Amino acid sequence: MVMAGVHVSIAGGIGESVSRASRLSCASFQIFTHSSRTWDFPEFTDEEVEDFRERCLRELSGAPFLIHASYLINIASSRPDLVLKSSIALNLEWELANRLGATGLVLHPGSTGGEPVGEALERASEVILSVIEKGCSGTTRLLIENTAGAGHTLGRNPQEIGRILELVGHSEKMGICLDSCHLLASGYEIRNESGYSETISRFLDIAPRGKADAFHLNDAYAGLGSSRDRHTHIGIGHIGPWFFWRLLHDQRFSDIPLVLETPKKEGTPEDALNLRVIRRLSEMDFPPEKNNADLDHLIDQLREFSPK
């Protein structure tokens, strides 16, 4: 069974996220610990943390989970005030991730703001290093995520991610999280065997331990090299089913969280349908072809919820 799951809400309390993941039979999941668009960071009591951990064991048999850091964090900025706020926020995220027992804390490496890339990479690395060197008793890893490449964002290629990892060191505490939509959007052809093999190899070559620690499974609303970070449902976007079938049969990713971040609305079945597509692809011995009735039916249902 692949370790597939979805990003779930913490509405009603952080422990409720576990129940949401359990109802979807997730083998992994991801959460924000607070609104990703605000600097306000909640305080979680020891009782809340213990309840969350117990529910993970009871309802999900201890399935691995990720925490995604706030989108506001920009540790690569040249603005001292923003770097300070970002550093404080990342420290809080890191401490909580370790308390909760997260497998990884996923972080976008930030934006240069138009400043030289090399200097921005050094600034980002200094903040990360200051965070992980404070020490936490947990086993969480800080995972740098590849980005779609819009504007001045860092992380669109393995060289930039690799440079951060090189400067930070501490390979036991660092890792990478790959995102399929971001790969295509940043110009990597992943929809055929040669492109898939080359792209994956380039990113794993710079990864600690030579492997990814997590993968975000998202189809892409826009095409190759668009630099647009806009996700859509599995099988209906510009990536299509083949890539996901190939990834799900790649043993290098058989033991890591594979988390869907596809669009959804409260009370609608998109998460369940996307998971059914992923599970169906994982069961197929051969690459998906047109006229596969079961798979086509699931994907057709997802088209009804296609982002406009």
C-alpha positions in Angstrom: 0.0 0.0 0.0 1.4 3.4 -1.0 1.7 6.0 1.8 -0.8 8.4 0.2 -2.8 11.0 2.0 -4.1 14.5 1.8 -3.7 17.9 3.4 -6.4 18.2 6.1 -7.8 21.1 8.0 -7.3 21.6 11.8 -10.7 23.4 12.2 -12.2 22.5 15.5 -8.8 21.7 17.0 -5.6 20.2 15.9 -6.7 16.7 16.9 -9.7 16.9 14.5 -7.2 16.8 11.6 -6.4 13.2 12.6 -10.0 12.1 12.4 -10.4 13.8 9.0 -7.4 11.9 7.7 -8.7 8.7 9.2 -12.1 9.0 7.6 -10.3 9.1 4.2 -8.1 6.1 5.2 -5.0 8.1 4.7 -1.6 6.5 5.1 0.0 9.9 5.6 -1.3 13.5 5.9 -0.3 17.1 6.2 -1.5 20.1 8.2 -1.0 23.8 8.8 -0.7 24.5 12.5 -2.5 27.8 12.0 -3.6 30.0 9.1 -0.8 30.0 6.5 -1.6 33.7 5.7 -1.0 35.2 9.2 1.9 35.7 11.6 -0.3 34.8 14.6 0.9 31.6 16.1 -1.3 29.6 18.5 -0.1 28.1 21.8 -0.8 24.4 22.1 -1.0 23.0 25.6 0.8 19.7 26.5 -2.6 18.1 26.8 -3.5 19.1 23.2 -0.2 17.8 22.0 -0.6 14.5 23.8 -4.2 14.1 22.5 -3.0 14.7 19.0 -0.2 12.1 19.3 -2.5 9.6 20.9 -5.1 10.0 18.2 -2.5 9.5 15.5 -1.6 6.2 17.1 -5.2 5.1 17.8 -6.9 6.3 14.5 -4.0 6.1 12.0 -1.7 3.5 13.6 1.0 6.2 13.8 0.9 7.2 10.1 3.6 9.8 9.2 2.5 13.4 8.8 3.9 16.6 7.6 3.5 20.2 8.8 3.7 22.9 6.1 5.3 26.1 7.4 3.5 29.4 6.8 3.6 30.9 3.4 4.6 34.3 4.9 8.0 33.1 6.0 10.7 34.5 3.8 14.1 33.6 5.3 15.9 34.7 2.1 14.8 38.4 2.3 17.3 41.2 2.5 14.9 43.1 4.8 16.0 42.7 8.5 12.5 43.1 9.8 11.1 40.4 7.6 14.0 38.0 8.3 13.4 38.5 12.1 9.7 37.8 11.8 10.4 34.8 9.6 13.0 33.5 12.0 10.7 33.7 15.0 7.9 32.0 13.0 10.2 29.2 11.8 11.4 28.6 15.3 7.9 28.3 16.6 6.9 25.9 13.7 10.0 23.8 14.3 9.5 23.5 18.0 5.8 22.5 17.6 6.6 20.0 14.8 9.0 18.2 17.1 6.5 18.3 19.9 3.8 16.8 17.8 6.1 14.2 16.2 5.9 15.3 12.6 8.0 13.5 10.1 8.9 16.7 8.3 8.4 20.5 8.5 8.0 21.6 4.8 9.4 25.0 4.0 9.5 27.1 0.9 13.0 28.6 0.8 11.8 32.2 0.2 12.3 35.0 -2.3 15.4 37.0 -3.2 13.3 40.1 -3.7 15.5 40.9 -6.7 18.7 40.7 -4.8 21.6 38.4 -5.8 20.7 34.7 -5.6 23.9 33.7 -3.9 23.4 36.2 -1.0 19.8 35.1 -0.6 20.8 31.5 -0.3 23.3 32.4 2.3 20.7 34.3 4.3 18.2 31.5 4.1 20.8 29.0 5.2 21.9 31.1 8.2 18.3 31.2 9.5 17.7 27.5 9.1 21.0 26.7 10.8 20.1 29.0 13.8 16.8 27.2 14.1 18.0 23.5 14.0 21.0 24.2 16.1 18.9 25.3 19.0 18.1 21.7 19.5 14.8 19.9 19.9 14.2 16.4 21.4 12.1 15.3 18.5 13.0 13.6 15.2 11.4 16.0 12.7 13.4 16.9 9.6 13.2 20.3 8.0 12.3 19.7 4.3 13.1 22.2 1.6 10.4 22.1 -1.1 11.1 22.8 -4.7 9.1 25.7 -6.1 7.3 26.6 -9.3 9.8 29.4 -10.1 7.5 32.4 -10.1 9.1 35.8 -9.7 12.2 35.8 -7.5 11.4 32.6 -5.6 14.3 30.3 -4.6 14.1 26.5 -5.0 13.2 26.2 -8.6 16.2 23.9 -9.4 18.3 21.4 -7.5 21.3 23.7 -7.5 19.6 26.3 -5.3 18.2 23.7 -2.9 21.5 21.8 -2.9 23.4 25.0 -2.0 21.1 25.6 1.0 21.6 22.0 2.1 25.4 22.3 1.7 25.6 25.5 3.7 23.4 24.2 6.5 24.9 20.8 6.9 23.3 18.7 9.6 22.1 16.1 7.1 20.4 14.2 9.8 18.0 17.1 10.4 17.5 18.2 6.7 15.7 16.8 3.7 13.7 17.7 0.6 10.1 17.5 -0.3 9.3 17.4 -4.0 6.1 18.7 -5.6 5.0 17.4 -9.0 3.1 20.6 -10.1 6.2 22.7 -9.2 8.5 20.4 -11.2 6.5 20.8 -14.4 5.8 24.5 -13.8 9.6 25.2 -13.3 10.4 23.6 -16.6 11.1 19.9 -15.9 9.6 17.5 -18.4 8.4 14.6 -16.2 5.8 13.1 -18.5 8.0 10.5 -20.2 10.6 8.0 -19.0 13.7 9.9 -20.0 12.5 13.2 -18.6 11.2 11.5 -15.4 14.5 9.7 -14.8 16.7 12.7 -15.5 14.6 15.1 -13.3 14.3 12.7 -10.4 18.0 11.8 -10.5 19.0 15.5 -10.5 17.0 16.3 -7.4 17.9 13.1 -5.5 21.6 13.7 -6.2 21.5 16.8 -3.9 19.2 15.3 -1.3 20.5 14.1 2.1 20.7 10.3 2.2 20.1 10.4 -1.6 16.3 10.3 -1.3 13.3 12.5 -0.9 11.6 12.6 2.5 8.2 13.5 1.1 6.3 14.1 -2.2 3.4 16.5 -2.9 1.2 14.9 -5.5 -0.5 17.6 -7.5 -1.5 17.8 -11.2 -0.7 21.2 -12.9 -3.3 23.6 -14.0 -0.8 25.4 -16.3 1.8 23.9 -18.7 5.5 23.1 -18.8 7.6 26.0 -17.7 4.6 28.2 -16.8 6.1 29.1 -13.4 2.5 29.0 -12.1 2.0 27.4 -8.7 -1.6 26.3 -9.4 -2.7 22.8 -8.6 -5.5 20.7 -10.1 -6.9 17.3 -9.7 -4.9 14.1 -10.5 -5.2 13.2 -14.2 -7.0 16.2 -15.5 -4.1 18.7 -15.7 -1.0 19.1 -17.8 0.9 16.3 -16.1 -1.7 13.6 -16.6 -1.9 10.1 -15.2 1.4 8.6 -16.5 3.7 10.5 -14.2 1.8 9.5 -11.1 1.7 5.8 -12.2 5.4 5.9 -12.7 6.1 7.6 -9.3 3.8 5.1 -7.5 5.8 2.2 -8.9 9.2 3.8 -8.1 10.5 2.0 -5.1 12.5 5.1 -4.0 9.2 6.6 -3.0 7.5 3.6 -1.4 8.2 4.5 2.2 7.6 8.3 2.3 4.5 10.4 2.7 2.8 11.1 -0.6 0.5 14.0 0.1 -2.2 15.5 -2.1 -2.7 19.2 -2.1 -5.4 19.3 -4.7 -8.3 21.8 -4.7 -11.4 21.2 -2.6 -14.3 22.7 -0.8 -15.8 21.8 2.5 -18.3 18.9 2.1 -17.3 17.9 -1.4 -15.7 14.6 -2.4 -12.5 15.8 -4.2 -10.1 14.4 -1.6 -11.7 11.0 -1.7 -11.8 10.9 -5.5 -8.2 12.0 -5.9 -7.1 9.3 -3.4 -9.1 6.7 -5.4 -7.2 7.8 -8.6 -3.9 7.4 -6.8 -4.8 4.0 -5.3 -6.1 2.8 -8.7 -2.9 3.9 -10.4 -0.8 2.1 -7.7 -2.7 -1.1 -8.4 -2.0 -1.1 -12.2 0.8 -3.3 -13.4 1.2 -1.4 -16.6 1.1 2.3 -17.6 -2.3 3.9 -17.9 -3.8 4.0 -21.4 -6.9 5.6 -22.8 -10.0 3.5 -22.5 -9.2 2.2 -19.0 -12.8 2.2 -17.8 -12.2 2.4 -14.0 -9.6 5.1 -14.1 -11.4 7.1 -16.8 -14.6 7.1 -14.7 -12.8 8.4 -11.6 -11.0 11.1 -13.6 -14.3 12.1 -15.3 -15.8 12.6 -11.9 -13.0 14.9 -10.9 -13.5 17.0 -14.0 -16.8 18.1 -12.5 -14.8 19.9 -9.8 -12.1 21.3 -12.1 -10.9 24.7 -11.1 -12.1 27.4 -13.5 
